[in-house]
């Protein structure tokens, strides 16, 4: 399967393949049974099914292409399986001469819509169920028509026909109820799975979720170059004593964080967390995915996430201005940015989150706390990373060497959006 295939789909596919192997074996046994009973035409159908599905399954496995592009895909295999399991029992039903003589072999066709509901999705299963009902209805109508023509309209024959009709009505009725229950269950299961996946995606990055589901835990990734941004609302702590929490946090802070979340997604960066009224973003995280090892590619990647982070900072100033105007407030944003190596991952067993650690994180935090409201405070490494690429967007000024707590003297820069 493709690397981006969900865990749910992998389970569905593997289970479907196991059941398909079992039905291939069952087809061989049924064919041998019909041969022993000298029902040559009926015996041909299970052998056709087992041979066809065996060959398709063998080709899919040998080519390693049960998903993706090509002829022997998982979708092709599933389509062939459902089609054959739907049609061949009906063919045996016709070959043996009806419901009574075939022993109700057409009941096997009901596996098609049931299997589709569990392994292909609730919507697709409806189509297969309608096909099953349509073919069943046609064959049963034909059978009763032939019976009436053969035995006439005597009371005893009519009574026998009615009994058969009741029998088939009960079987089809039960099947409809069973399928309705399975369909509703599968549909609700899909909805709940989608909801839970959406919640997980809002908590952890998608690649990290897949790694955890594969059993990779704890997750500790060493990332050579990332850009870290801290943003803080100046004066928010004081304002929290002046405004009602429902207004300041429930409305204003909610709206500003929603704006920031949209901007982070727009620039394809990674929101790490909020700490009170502070907002932390990291760019350049690979989440353990394979990347190019060439120095040129690494330099290009670093410049890209550094540039995207600076553009995000500019948009954050504009977003704050818009929300301030909405609520008639005058908050100012102070932003600090640094670039460097970090360790990223997930630790702990309960209520864990995706986080980053390292000296680069501490430096970015110091850039923010020692910054100037309304401006972006950059480390010399960050200023060097973006180079002259953003001189047309920002006015840069060197702060010289300033004393940074825990770091000593550092040369830093201020960037003001034009």
C-alpha positions in Angstrom: 0.0 0.0 0.0 1.0 3.6 -0.4 2.8 5.2 2.6 0.0 7.6 3.1 -2.7 4.9 3.4 -4.6 5.2 6.7 -4.4 2.6 9.4 -8.1 1.9 9.0 -7.7 1.2 5.3 -4.8 -1.0 5.9 -6.8 -3.1 8.4 -9.7 -3.2 5.9 -7.5 -4.4 3.1 -5.6 -7.0 5.0 -8.9 -8.5 6.5 -10.5 -8.4 3.0 -7.5 -10.3 1.5 -7.6 -12.9 4.3 -11.3 -13.5 3.8 -10.8 -13.6 0.0 -8.2 -16.4 0.5 -10.7 -18.3 2.6 -13.4 -18.0 0.0 -11.0 -19.1 -2.7 -10.5 -22.3 -0.7 -14.2 -22.6 -0.1 -14.8 -22.4 -3.9 -12.4 -25.3 -4.5 -14.3 -27.4 -1.9 -17.7 -26.6 -3.4 -16.4 -27.4 -6.9 -15.1 -30.8 -5.7 -18.5 -31.5 -4.1 -20.4 -30.7 -7.3 -17.9 -32.9 -9.2 -18.6 -35.8 -6.8 -22.3 -35.3 -7.4 -21.7 -35.2 -11.2 -23.1 -31.6 -11.5 -20.5 -30.6 -14.1 -21.9 -27.2 -15.0 -22.4 -26.2 -11.4 -18.9 -27.4 -10.5 -17.4 -25.2 -13.2 -18.6 -22.0 -11.5 -16.7 -22.3 -8.1 -13.6 -23.4 -10.0 -13.8 -20.4 -12.3 -14.1 -18.2 -9.2 -11.2 -19.8 -7.3 -8.9 -19.8 -10.3 -9.7 -16.2 -11.3 -9.3 -14.8 -7.8 -6.3 -16.9 -7.1 -4.5 -15.6 -10.2 -5.4 -12.0 -9.5 -4.4 -12.2 -5.9 -1.1 -13.9 -6.8 -0.3 -11.2 -9.4 -1.2 -8.4 -6.9 1.1 -9.9 -4.2 4.0 -10.7 -6.6 4.0 -7.2 -8.1 3.5 -5.6 -4.6 0.9 -3.4 -6.1 -2.3 -3.9 -4.1 -2.5 -0.1 -4.0 -1.6 2.7 -6.4 -1.4 2.9 -10.1 -1.2 0.0 -12.5 -3.5 -2.9 -13.6 -3.2 -5.1 -10.6 -4.3 -2.7 -7.9 -6.2 -3.4 -4.7 -9.3 -1.7 -6.2 -9.1 -4.0 -9.2 -8.9 -7.0 -6.9 -11.7 -5.9 -4.7 -14.0 -5.1 -7.7 -13.3 -8.6 -9.2 -13.9 -10.3 -5.9 -17.2 -8.6 -5.2 -18.4 -9.1 -8.8 -17.6 -12.8 -8.9 -19.0 -13.5 -5.4 -22.2 -11.7 -6.5 -22.7 -13.4 -9.9 -21.3 -17.0 -9.7 -23.7 -18.2 -6.9 -26.6 -17.0 -9.1 -25.0 -18.9 -12.0 -24.9 -22.1 -10.0 -28.5 -21.5 -8.9 -29.6 -21.4 -12.6 -27.4 -24.4 -13.5 -28.9 -26.6 -10.8 -32.5 -25.6 -11.5 -33.7 -23.2 -8.8 -33.8 -22.6 -5.1 -34.8 -26.1 -3.9 -32.6 -28.1 -6.2 -29.5 -25.8 -5.6 -30.0 -25.8 -1.8 -30.3 -22.1 -1.7 -26.8 -21.5 -3.1 -27.8 -18.0 -4.2 -27.5 -17.1 -0.5 -23.8 -16.9 -1.0 -24.3 -13.8 -3.2 -25.3 -11.9 -0.1 -21.7 -11.8 0.9 -21.1 -9.2 -1.8 -23.1 -6.3 -0.3 -22.1 -7.4 3.2 -18.4 -7.4 2.4 -18.7 -4.1 0.6 -20.3 -2.5 3.7 -17.4 -3.6 5.9 -14.5 -3.3 3.5 -15.4 -0.8 0.8 -17.6 1.8 2.5 -21.3 2.2 3.2 -22.1 4.2 0.1 -20.6 1.6 -2.3 -22.4 -1.3 -0.5 -25.8 0.2 -1.4 -25.1 -0.2 -5.1 -24.0 -3.8 -4.6 -27.1 -4.5 -2.5 -29.4 -3.1 -5.2 -27.7 -5.3 -7.7 -28.2 -8.3 -5.4 -31.9 -7.6 -4.9 -32.5 -7.0 -8.6 -30.9 -10.2 -9.7 -32.6 -12.2 -6.9 -35.9 -10.7 -7.8 -35.6 -11.6 -11.5 -34.5 -15.2 -10.9 -37.3 -15.8 -8.4 -39.9 -14.3 -10.6 -38.7 -16.5 -13.5 -38.7 -19.6 -11.2 -42.3 -19.1 -10.0 -43.4 -18.4 -13.6 -41.8 -21.6 -14.8 -43.4 -23.6 -11.8 -46.8 -22.2 -12.6 -46.5 -23.2 -16.2 -45.3 -26.7 -15.4 -47.8 -27.8 -12.6 -50.9 -25.9 -13.6 -53.2 -24.1 -11.1 -54.5 -26.9 -8.9 -55.1 -26.1 -5.2 -52.2 -28.3 -4.0 -49.8 -26.8 -6.5 -50.9 -23.3 -5.6 -50.5 -24.0 -1.9 -47.0 -25.4 -2.6 -46.1 -22.3 -4.6 -47.4 -20.0 -1.8 -45.3 -21.9 0.7 -42.2 -21.4 -1.4 -43.1 -17.7 -1.8 -43.4 -17.3 2.0 -40.1 -19.0 2.5 -38.3 -16.8 0.0 -40.0 -13.7 1.3 -38.8 -14.5 4.8 -35.3 -15.1 3.7 -35.1 -11.9 1.6 -36.8 -9.9 4.4 -34.3 -11.1 7.0 -31.4 -10.2 4.6 -32.8 -6.7 4.1 -33.0 -6.2 7.8 -29.5 -7.6 8.4 -28.0 -5.4 5.6 -29.8 -2.3 6.9 -28.3 -2.9 10.3 -24.8 -3.5 8.9 -25.1 -0.5 6.6 -26.2 1.8 9.4 -23.5 0.5 11.7 -20.8 0.9 9.0 -21.9 4.4 8.1 -21.9 5.5 11.7 -18.6 3.8 12.3 -17.1 5.8 9.3 -18.5 9.0 10.7 -17.1 8.4 14.2 -13.8 7.4 12.8 -13.6 10.6 10.7 -14.4 12.6 13.8 -11.7 11.0 15.9 -9.2 11.4 13.1 -10.1 15.0 12.8 -9.6 15.5 16.5 -6.2 13.7 16.3 -5.1 15.9 13.4 -5.9 19.0 15.4 -3.6 17.7 18.2 -0.7 16.0 16.4 0.8 16.3 12.9 -0.5 13.6 10.5 2.9 11.9 10.0 3.3 11.6 13.8 -0.1 10.0 14.2 0.8 7.4 11.6 4.1 6.6 13.3 2.3 6.3 16.7 -0.3 3.9 15.2 2.5 1.8 13.8 3.8 1.4 17.3 6.7 3.9 17.2 6.8 5.4 20.6 8.3 7.5 22.1 9.2 9.7 19.1 12.4 11.6 19.2 13.6 13.3 16.0 16.8 15.3 15.6 16.1 18.2 13.1 19.1 20.1 11.9 17.5 23.3 10.9 14.2 24.8 11.9 12.9 28.3 12.4 11.1 29.0 15.7 8.8 31.9 16.3 7.4 33.1 19.6 4.6 35.8 19.6 3.3 37.4 22.8 0.5 39.9 23.4 2.0 42.9 25.3 -0.1 43.9 28.3 -2.4 40.9 28.2 -1.7 39.9 31.8 -2.7 43.4 33.1 -5.8 43.4 30.8 -6.9 40.1 32.3 -7.6 42.0 35.6 -9.6 44.7 33.8 -11.8 42.8 31.4 -14.2 39.9 32.0 -12.7 36.5 31.1 -15.6 35.7 28.8 -14.8 38.8 26.7 -11.0 38.8 26.8 -10.4 35.1 26.5 -13.7 33.7 25.2 -13.9 36.3 22.4 -10.8 38.3 21.8 -8.1 35.6 22.4 -10.2 33.0 20.7 -10.5 35.1 17.6 -6.8 36.1 17.4 -5.7 32.5 17.9 -8.1 31.3 15.1 -6.6 34.0 12.8 -3.1 32.8 13.7 -4.1 29.1 13.1 -5.3 30.0 9.6 -2.1 31.9 8.8 0.1 29.1 10.0 -1.8 26.7 7.7 -1.5 29.2 4.9 2.3 29.4 5.2 2.6 25.6 5.7 4.3 25.9 9.1 3.6 24.0 12.3 1.8 25.4 15.3 3.3 23.8 18.4 1.3 25.2 21.3 -0.1 28.3 23.0 1.2 29.2 26.5 -1.3 31.6 28.0 -1.4 34.5 25.5 1.9 33.4 23.8 1.9 31.6 20.5 4.6 29.2 19.3 5.3 28.2 15.7 8.0 26.1 14.1 8.9 25.8 10.4 11.1 23.2 8.7 10.0 20.1 10.8 10.1 17.0 8.7 8.3 14.7 11.2 10.9 12.0 10.6 10.2 11.9 6.8 13.0 11.2 4.3 14.5 14.3 2.8 17.4 15.1 0.5 20.8 14.9 2.0 22.5 17.3 -0.3 23.8 20.5 1.2 22.2 22.6 -1.6 18.8 21.2 -0.8 19.2 21.8 2.9 20.2 25.4 2.3 17.2 25.9 0.1 14.9 24.3 2.6 16.3 26.5 5.5 15.8 29.7 3.4 12.3 28.6 2.6 11.0 28.0 6.1 12.9 31.1 7.4 11.2 33.2 4.8 7.8 31.7 5.4 8.1 32.4 9.1 9.0 36.0 8.5 5.9 36.4 6.2 3.8 34.7 8.9 5.0 37.3 11.4 3.9 40.1 9.0 0.5 38.6 8.6 0.2 38.1 12.4 0.6 41.9 12.9 -2.2 42.5 10.4 -4.4 39.9 11.9 -4.0 41.5 15.4 -4.8 44.9 14.0 -8.1 43.5 12.5 -9.2 41.8 15.7 -8.2 44.9 17.8 -10.5 47.0 15.6 -13.3 44.5 15.9 -13.3 44.7 19.8 -12.0 48.2 20.1 -8.8 47.2 21.8 -5.1 48.3 21.4 -3.0 45.2 22.0 0.5 45.1 20.4 2.4 41.9 19.4 6.0 41.2 20.2 7.7 38.6 18.1 11.0 36.8 18.4 12.5 34.5 15.8 15.6 32.2 15.8 16.8 29.4 13.6 18.8 26.3 14.6 18.7 22.6 15.4 16.1 21.1 17.7 14.8 17.8 19.0 11.2 17.2 18.1 8.8 14.5 19.2 6.3 13.0 21.6 7.0 11.8 25.1 5.0 10.5 28.0 2.1 8.2 28.2 -0.9 10.4 28.9 -2.1 13.7 27.4 1.0 13.8 25.3 1.6 16.6 22.8 4.1 17.2 19.9 6.8 19.5 21.2 10.3 20.7 20.4 13.3 21.1 22.7 16.8 22.5 22.5 18.9 25.6 22.9 17.3 27.1 19.7 13.9 27.0 21.4 15.3 28.9 24.4 17.0 31.4 22.2 13.8 32.1 20.2 12.0 32.6 23.5 14.6 35.1 24.6 14.4 37.0 21.3 10.7 37.5 22.0 11.0 38.5 25.7 13.8 41.0 24.9 12.0 42.3 21.8 10.3 45.5 21.0 6.4 45.7 20.7 5.3 45.9 17.1 8.7 44.6 15.7 10.3 41.3 15.0 13.4 40.5 17.1 15.9 38.3 15.2 19.0 36.5 16.2 22.1 36.9 14.0 21.6 33.3 12.7 18.1 34.2 11.6 19.2 37.4 10.0 21.9 35.5 8.1 19.4 32.8 7.1 17.1 35.2 5.3 20.0 37.3 3.9 19.0 40.0 1.6 16.0 38.2 0.3 13.5 40.1 2.4 15.1 43.6 2.3 12.2 44.8 0.1 9.6 43.7 2.8 11.3 44.6 6.0 13.5 47.4 7.3 16.3 45.8 9.3 18.3 47.5 12.0 21.2 46.0 14.1 20.8 46.2 17.9 24.4 45.5 18.4 25.5 43.2 21.2 22.9 42.9 24.0 22.8 40.8 27.1 20.5 37.8 26.8 19.6 35.9 29.9 21.2 32.4 29.9 23.1 33.2 26.6 25.3 36.1 27.4 26.0 38.8 24.8 24.4 38.3 21.4 24.2 40.4 18.2 20.5 40.8 17.3 18.4 42.6 14.7 15.0 44.2 14.6 12.8 43.9 11.6 9.9 46.2 10.9 7.4 45.4 8.1 7.2 48.1 5.5 
